[in-house]
Amino acid sequence: MPLHFFDLVGVAVFAISGALAAGRRRLDLIGVIVLASVTAIGGGTIRDLLLGRHPIFWLADPSYLLVILAAALLTLAWVRVARVPWPTLDVADALGLALFSVTGTRIAEAAGMPGIVCVLLGSITGAAGGVVRDVLTAQVPAVLREGRLYATAALAGTTSYIVLARLGATPRIAMIAGMIVVAALRLAAIRWEISLPAFELRESGTHRRPD
């Protein structure tokens, strides 16, 4: 499947995630579309700016904006007629993270970036839109929440893609495997509250009371 297809699917899934988050915050129609848009294209926009790609992907191809609008409106229609299962937002977010992280890595690779830079830019592509969404809805970004493995899942999946590609796997196999790693880690972290060890600063001695 072409890279553009995966990119459009990632935009659609992240737009759904943004629309659902807007619904939880009881935003109006404009708020839903804005939140769906920044969630869907925020990470890719930052990636393109860092890579110096001009015009930015959604300016060069308006089909991205049409997909965002369609996904947001379909989500609105769906929630009007049915109750949304509680994990839907997390599942949509995990799938969007998986799709965008790996496609972002592939785009950076096509631009001639070193492997470690591809991993970082891919992770930014996947995670940054969700960060903007959470900030706009006054929540702690998922990337910073305990027991979420958000950035960790993106880094693991993008690294898996780079390793498999370097070992000679076809782009399709490497991309699908990387996406599976991201989605599986993210959903497992949500289901079983898996987290990395927390850093805690331990200080000794007495503290001088400020004057």
Secondary structure, DSSP 4 states (H G I P E B T S, - for coil): --HHHHHHHHHHHHHHHHHHHHHHTT--HHHHHHHHHHHHHHHHHHHHHHHT-SS-HHHH-THHHHHHHHHHHHHHHHHHHSPPPTTHHHHHHHHHHHHHHHHHHHHHHHTT--HHHHHHHHHHHHHHHHHHHHHHTT---GGGSTT--HHHHHHHHHHHHHHHHHTT--HHHHHHHHHHHHHHHHHHHHHHT--PPPP-----SPPPPP-
